[in-house]
Amino acid sequence: MENNHIMMNQKLLEKSHDLQKQKLEVFDILREALIVSFKNFNFIIFIFLASLPFFGFMVYYETFLQRTFVEASHILKHPPSYSTYNWPLPEFLVKTVTKDFFHELVQLSFLYLVPLHLFELCTVIVTVDLASRIYAEETPMTLKEMIHKPIYGARLRGTFVTSFYVLFLSTCTLLGLIWLATNYYVIFANSVVDVLFAVSYGVAFVVLLTKFLEWSAMWNMSIVISTLEGLYGVEAFVLSAYFSKGIGRRGLLLMLVFFVWGLSLRLPCLYFGCYEGGRGIVAQICLFCLGNALKWVVCTVYFYDCKKRILEKKVDEEVGRDIDAIDA
């Protein structure tokens, strides 16, 4: 009886330990995403074809965006008529921003909120759907199978609703980041020595950026849930928050990888003036689209890993109850 008692405890603990090993860390998730992306060449071909509209629009949008960045930097460097101020930006912008530049900002905002969002969403839905089939089934798929397995209309509508929520939340957060970064830039670009404001804006920017990346992982998972599970809106957000509970740091690090990837592509193009035309901007967008597709494969793997973590938690609770029952 005592030997059977020990063997039963060992089996239950081994079962819990096996599920514990299934939990993926950041580099494991990135590795799994790379395996999913490159083990099936048909997947690469299909995603490439599906991303062509998004790629074409991104070339135009990124050129417009970088020109606006350069023009904005020139405007913000314009010497102010005063040397010190407590809240620099509102009065400063009213005096320096021209009507033409304001119209460019409105146009850029429209391009970001409507066509860019829709083009990217179409690519995201296709990428998540195919990545989930390859990752879950672990079998190669032909192009014919990829084309002839449709995504149901109800899930498309639900994913659109969830993406609208995500767009609203992310845009509000980005506006806050832009506001902080602009104030910080104005202080140093115009040699206004105000250490307190500089440190305040810098710390606030880092804190908000950190939270934005953490929230982005949860928001992106909600889009994956809408595409794969059929839940949308608030329900998708609640489930995503439940899955993300206790592992926000892992999601933050995953999103940080792709944030750094995008930043490292954009800054050299700004420095060398790729927005003026030529092959530089095309190469940047090619690498950006590659990173964007990989990001959504990562979000899909991250979602499945979170589901496994929830299963592990439930099994651990069952193991604990069974061990208590045996001991009793």
C-alpha positions in Angstrom: 0.0 0.0 0.0 2.8 2.4 0.8 4.6 1.6 -2.4 1.4 2.2 -4.4 0.9 5.5 -2.6 4.4 6.7 -3.6 4.0 5.5 -7.2 0.7 7.3 -7.5 2.2 10.6 -6.2 5.1 10.3 -8.6 2.8 9.7 -11.6 0.7 12.7 -10.7 3.7 14.9 -10.2 5.2 13.8 -13.5 2.0 14.6 -15.3 2.2 18.2 -13.8 5.9 18.4 -14.7 5.3 17.4 -18.3 2.7 20.2 -18.8 5.1 22.6 -17.0 7.7 21.9 -19.7 5.2 22.8 -22.4 5.2 26.4 -21.4 7.2 28.4 -23.9 9.4 31.3 -23.1 10.1 34.4 -25.3 12.9 32.8 -27.4 10.9 29.5 -27.6 7.9 31.4 -29.0 10.0 33.2 -31.6 11.7 29.9 -32.6 8.3 28.2 -33.0 7.0 31.1 -35.1 10.0 30.8 -37.4 9.5 27.1 -37.7 5.8 27.6 -38.6 6.7 30.3 -41.1 9.5 28.6 -43.0 8.8 24.8 -42.7 6.0 25.2 -45.3 7.1 27.0 -48.4 3.4 27.2 -49.6 2.7 29.3 -46.5 5.4 31.8 -47.5 4.0 32.0 -51.1 0.4 32.5 -49.9 1.2 35.1 -47.3 3.4 37.0 -49.9 0.4 37.1 -52.4 -2.0 38.1 -49.6 0.3 40.9 -48.5 0.8 42.5 -51.9 -2.0 45.1 -51.5 -0.8 46.0 -48.0 2.8 46.2 -49.3 1.8 48.5 -52.2 -0.1 50.9 -49.9 2.7 50.9 -47.3 5.2 52.2 -49.8 3.0 55.2 -50.4 2.1 55.7 -46.8 5.6 55.3 -45.4 6.9 57.8 -48.0 4.3 60.3 -46.9 4.9 59.6 -43.2 8.6 60.1 -43.4 8.3 63.4 -45.3 5.9 64.6 -42.6 8.4 63.6 -39.9 11.1 65.6 -41.6 8.9 68.6 -42.1 7.7 68.4 -38.5 11.3 68.4 -37.2 12.0 71.6 -39.2 8.9 73.3 -37.8 9.7 72.3 -34.2 13.3 73.6 -34.5 12.0 77.0 -35.5 13.3 79.5 -32.9 10.5 80.6 -30.5 10.0 84.2 -29.7 10.6 83.4 -26.0 13.3 81.5 -24.2 11.5 79.9 -21.3 7.9 78.6 -20.8 6.2 76.2 -18.5 4.0 74.4 -21.1 5.8 74.9 -24.5 3.7 73.0 -27.1 0.2 74.5 -27.5 1.3 78.2 -28.1 4.4 77.1 -29.9 2.5 75.0 -32.4 -0.2 77.7 -33.0 2.6 80.1 -34.0 4.6 77.7 -36.2 2.3 75.2 -37.9 1.1 76.2 -41.3 -2.3 75.4 -42.8 -0.7 73.2 -45.5 1.1 71.2 -42.8 -2.1 70.8 -40.8 -3.9 69.5 -43.9 -1.1 67.0 -44.4 -1.6 65.8 -40.8 -5.3 65.3 -41.4 -4.6 63.4 -44.6 -2.0 61.2 -42.9 -4.4 60.5 -40.0 -7.1 59.4 -42.5 -4.7 57.1 -44.3 -3.6 55.5 -41.0 -7.1 55.0 -39.6 -9.0 53.7 -42.7 -7.1 52.2 -45.7 -3.9 51.2 -43.9 -5.9 49.6 -41.1 -8.1 47.6 -43.6 -5.2 46.4 -45.7 -3.3 45.3 -42.7 -6.4 43.6 -41.2 -6.9 41.5 -44.3 -3.3 40.3 -44.1 -3.6 39.6 -40.4 -6.7 37.4 -40.8 -5.1 35.3 -43.5 -1.8 35.0 -41.6 -3.4 34.0 -38.3 -5.8 31.5 -39.8 -3.1 29.7 -41.8 -0.5 29.9 -39.0 -3.0 28.3 -36.6 -3.8 25.4 -39.0 -0.1 24.7 -39.6 0.8 25.0 -35.9 -2.1 23.1 -34.5 -2.2 20.3 -37.1 1.6 20.2 -37.6 1.1 18.9 -41.2 2.1 20.6 -44.4 -0.6 22.2 -46.5 -0.9 22.7 -50.3 -1.8 26.0 -51.9 -5.1 24.4 -52.9 -5.9 23.5 -49.3 -5.1 27.0 -48.2 -7.4 28.6 -50.8 -10.3 26.2 -50.4 -10.6 26.4 -46.6 -12.6 29.6 -46.2 -12.8 31.9 -43.1 -16.4 32.2 -42.0 -18.1 35.5 -42.5 -19.2 35.7 -38.9 -15.6 35.5 -37.8 -14.6 38.2 -40.3 -17.2 40.5 -38.9 -16.2 39.7 -35.3 -12.5 40.3 -36.1 -13.3 43.6 -37.7 -15.3 44.7 -34.5 -12.4 43.7 -32.3 -9.8 45.4 -34.5 -11.9 48.6 -34.3 -11.6 48.5 -30.5 -7.9 47.8 -30.8 -7.4 50.6 -33.2 -9.2 53.1 -31.0 -7.2 52.1 -27.9 -3.8 52.0 -29.7 -4.5 55.3 -31.4 -5.3 57.0 -28.1 -2.1 55.6 -26.6 0.0 56.6 -29.6 -1.3 60.2 -29.4 -0.1 60.3 -25.8 3.3 59.0 -26.8 3.5 61.5 -29.7 2.6 64.4 -27.4 5.3 63.4 -24.8 7.9 62.9 -27.5 7.1 66.2 -29.2 7.3 68.2 -25.9 10.7 66.5 -25.2 11.9 67.3 -28.7 10.8 70.9 -28.5 12.7 71.4 -25.2 16.0 70.2 -26.6 15.7 71.3 -30.2 15.2 75.0 -29.1 17.9 74.8 -26.3 15.4 75.5 -23.6 17.1 74.4 -20.4 14.3 72.9 -18.2 15.7 69.8 -16.6 12.5 69.1 -14.6 10.3 69.1 -17.7 12.8 67.1 -19.7 13.1 64.4 -17.1 9.3 64.3 -16.5 8.5 63.9 -20.2 11.3 61.3 -20.6 10.2 59.1 -17.7 6.5 59.5 -18.7 7.3 58.4 -22.3 9.2 55.3 -21.2 6.5 54.3 -18.7 3.7 54.8 -21.3 5.7 53.0 -24.0 6.3 50.0 -21.7 2.6 49.8 -20.9 1.7 50.3 -24.6 3.9 47.3 -25.6 2.4 45.2 -22.8 -1.2 46.2 -23.8 -0.4 45.5 -27.5 0.4 41.9 -26.8 -3.1 41.6 -25.1 -4.8 43.5 -27.8 -3.2 41.5 -30.6 -4.2 38.3 -28.8 -7.8 39.5 -28.8 -7.7 39.8 -32.6 -6.3 36.2 -32.8 -9.1 35.0 -30.5 -11.7 36.7 -32.7 -10.2 35.1 -35.8 -9.8 31.6 -34.4 -12.5 31.3 -31.6 -15.3 33.5 -33.0 -15.5 35.7 -29.9 -15.3 39.5 -30.5 -15.5 42.8 -28.9 -15.5 42.9 -25.1 -15.7 39.1 -24.8 -12.4 38.7 -26.8 -10.8 41.4 -24.6 -11.9 39.7 -21.4 -10.6 36.3 -22.6 -7.3 37.8 -23.8 -6.8 39.6 -20.4 -7.5 36.2 -18.6 -4.9 34.4 -20.8 -2.4 37.2 -20.3 -2.8 37.4 -16.5 0.6 36.9 -14.8 2.6 36.8 -18.1 2.5 40.4 -19.2 6.3 40.6 -19.2 6.5 37.9 -21.8 4.1 39.7 -24.1 5.9 42.9 -23.5 9.2 41.4 -24.6 7.7 39.8 -27.7 6.2 43.2 -28.8 9.5 44.9 -27.9 11.3 42.7 -30.5 9.1 43.9 -33.3 9.0 47.5 -32.1 12.8 47.6 -32.2 12.7 45.9 -35.6 10.4 48.6 -37.1 12.4 51.4 -35.5 15.7 50.0 -36.8 14.2 50.0 -40.3 12.6 53.5 -40.1 15.5 55.5 -38.5 18.1 54.7 -41.2 15.6 55.6 -43.9 14.9 58.9 -42.3 18.6 59.6 -41.9 19.5 58.7 -45.5 16.4 60.3 -47.1 14.9 57.1 -48.5 11.5 58.9 -48.6 12.8 60.8 -51.6 12.3 57.7 -53.7 14.4 54.8 -55.0 15.0 51.3 -53.8 15.6 52.2 -50.2 12.0 52.7 -49.2 11.0 49.5 -51.1 13.6 47.5 -49.2 12.4 48.9 -45.9 8.8 48.0 -46.6 9.8 44.5 -47.7 11.5 43.9 -44.4 8.7 45.6 -42.5 6.1 43.4 -44.1 8.2 40.4 -43.3 8.4 41.4 -39.7 4.7 42.2 -39.6 3.8 38.7 -40.9 6.1 37.1 -38.4 4.7 39.2 -35.6 1.2 37.7 -36.2 2.6 34.2 -36.4 4.2 34.9 -33.0 0.9 36.2 -31.6 -0.8 33.0 -32.8 1.8 30.8 -31.1 1.6 33.0 -28.0 -2.2 32.5 -27.9 -1.8 28.7 -28.1 0.9 28.8 -25.4 -1.4 30.8 -23.1 -4.2 28.2 -23.6 -1.7 25.5 -22.6 -0.8 27.5 -19.5 -4.4 27.7 -18.5 -4.7 23.9 -19.0 -1.6 23.4 -16.9 -3.1 25.5 -14.1 -6.3 23.4 -14.1 -4.3 20.1 -14.1 -2.1 21.3 -11.3 -5.3 22.0 -9.3 -6.6 18.5 -10.1 -3.3 17.0 -9.2 -3.3 18.8 -5.8 -6.8 17.5 -5.0 -5.9 14.0 -6.1 -2.7 14.0 -3.9 -4.7 15.3 -0.9 -7.3 12.6 -1.5 -4.6 9.9 -1.6 -2.8 11.2 1.5 -6.2 11.3 3.3 
